[in-house]
Amino acid sequence: MSLTITEKTDFVCREATKLGFTGVGFTMARFMPKEANRLSDWLEDGHHGEMAYMENHFEKRTDPSQLVPGSKTVISLSFNYYTDVKQSDPEAPIISKYAYGRDYHKVIKKKLGILLETLKQNIGVNIGRFFVDSGPVLERAIAYRSGLGWIGKNTMLIHPKRGSYFFLAELIIDVELKYNTAMDDHCGRCRKCIDACPTQAIDFHGYKLEAEKCISYATIEKKGDIPGLFKGNMENRVFGCDICMQVCPWNKFSVPHSEPDFEPKNEMIDLTAKEWSDMTETKYEELFNGTPVRRAKYSGLKRNILFLNKD
């Protein structure tokens, strides 16, 4: 006996939840005109900085059905990474919470692989691809369309009961499911994220990020020297930046994750400011191998630390 669309949708939700995903939503795999116009304007204004890859595959990026031919549905998923663990030394350089544990790409892709295989065996999926902050996918736009939250003034996806400390992932398949409606914006008149950003990377009216001014961009994506506009404005950050999320009122609802792979090494948490400054490449490999911090490489992390020390 074949399953109904509702039964298939419920099955996906149950299986995703078993794997630890905290949010599951569904939207049709199709062209997204509003998002395409917004992306085009953002690129033309040069707000992607040196992230030239954002210019590639525009059609696929704005239309999941082009990215995965024959697809009908995008399953959007969120995975909590919030932790109340803090680095021990208040003077130590700060890394973003999402980078504390094992590389989320590997952790979540493994779970997506299991989920896709389960869907192939149980609801008739033949074509399916999954993505975790990889490939030409407008993750936040898709998550918004899937009802997983609204895109806040800081351009992060926000859920009214979970805040914004979560990773996003997508599974694009050739099976029709029950689609969600987009969530209303609940930022209201709040502008805490805008006012808290040390480099004014968020547009005065919100909802647009000038990535070239973002501390996260400067410490991870930017090649070469860090621009002068960041001097004295880094807030002791050396990998990523959580400031706009730390001040967001909705993150009072964030709860600690339960994923063992995202737990930080005690040795990393206990690093003193001096130990950060004196870090050798051997120590870097020992502490950060297999974590998101590897993206910056040793040379990039040392550059960031030296830049802080020059402030």
Buried (B, 14 or more C-beta within 10 A) or exposed (E): EEBEBEEBBBBBBEBBEEBBBBBBBBBBBBEBEEBBEBBEEBBEEEBBBEBEEBEEBBEBBBBBBBBBEEBBBBBBBBBBBBBEEEBEBEEBBBBBBBBBBBBBBEBBBEBBEEBBEBBBEEBEBEBBBBBBBEBBBBBBBBBBBBBBBBBBBBBBBBBEEBBBBBBBBBBBBBBBBBBBEBBEBBBEEBBBBBEBBBBEBBBEEBBBBBBBBBBBBBBBBBEEEBEEEBEEBBBEBBBBBBBBBEBBBBBEBBBEBEBEBBBBBEEBBEBEBEBBBEBEEEBBEEBBEEBBBBBBEBEBBBBBBEBBEEE
